[in-house]
Amino acid sequence: MKLDELTNDARYLLSQMYKEYLQNRSKGKNKRDAMAFGSEFEIHDNIMPEWSQADTRETINELSRGNLLDVGFGSDKALYVSLSTNAIVLMERKFKDQLKDVIDYATKIKSLII
């Protein structure tokens, strides 16, 4: 999957999650813990509070269908969400772990979202 095959919402959420991943790695978190984001509710509250819960869930679903998030579902909710290795590879190739470039990209994509 390529970034340009995703909706703007999905690109924005993925870039925000990758930014968090890079920040956590730079703070010394191990890879597995840095990749983990908790439930869709934690992602909504901590990363995407400006979105509705339903939009957050649907965007998580889109990224999951694209194999960019590993998601454990229960009762129609994303109970466990983690960046996939595919997502990290995709983002590493695009941004080469440059946090500033990821932030600039996220800002650009956010301006496209209505």
N, C-alpha and C positions, 0 to 999 in steps of 0.2 A: 504494500500500500504506500502511496505517496501522499504528501501533505495536500497537494492540490486536488486530491480525490475526496477530501473531507469537506464538510460544511464549515463555514466560518466559525460557528459555535464550537464545533469539535476541534478545530485547529487552535482556537483560543484556550479551551479547557486543557488540551494536551500541552500547550506551551506553558500554561500556568503550573501544571503538575510537574513538568520537566524542570521548570525553574525551582520549584520546591525540592525536587530530587537533588539538583546540583547544590543548592544551599545546604541541604542535610548532609550530603557527602562532604562538603567543605568543612562542616562542623564535626566531622569524624564519625558520623553514623555509618554502619556497615551497609553494603549494597542492598541486602534484603529488606532491612528496616527503612532505608531511604526510599525504596520503591513502593512501600505500603502506605495507603492513604485512608484506611478504615472504611466506613460505610458511605453510601451516597449522602447520608445526612451530614456526616463530618465534612465531606467534600463541599456540600452546599454551604454549610455554616462557616467553614474555614477558608475556602478558596473562591466560591461563587455565590456569596450572599445576595448579590444583586439579581440573580436569576431566581425563578420559581423552582420549587422542589421538583415539579414535573419536568421542567426543561433540563434541570441538572441530570435527572434520571435518564431522560431520553438521549442526552448527549453522551452519557456514560455507556448506554446501550449501543450507540453508533460506534464509539471507539472500541467497544468489546467485539462487535461484529467485524470490525476491521483488524482484529487481533492486536490491538494496541494497548488494551487493558485486559488484565486477567481479573475476572469478576466471579464472586461466589454469590449466587442468588438464593433467596428464601422468601416465601410469601410475596412474590413479585417485587421484591426490593433488592437492591445491590447491597449486600451485607458486608462484603469484603471487596475492596478495589485496590489493585496494584498495577503499576506500570508494567507492561510486558517487556521482555527482552527485545522484541521487535520494535517497540516504541523507542527504547533507549538507543538502539542502533540507528533508527531513522533520524532521531534528533541529534545524535552525535555526528552523523554524516552532514547534516544541515548546519549545525552550529559549532561543531568541534569543541563542545563543553565551554563555550564562551558565554557566561551568564549575561553580560551586557547585550549580546546579540539576541539572546532568547527574550530578554525584556523588551528590546526594540521591536522584535517580531510580534510579541503579544500585544504591544501598544498599537501597532499597525493593524492587526486583525481586529482588535476591539473597536477601532474606529469604523470598521466595515459592518459591524453588527448593529442591527436596528433594534 
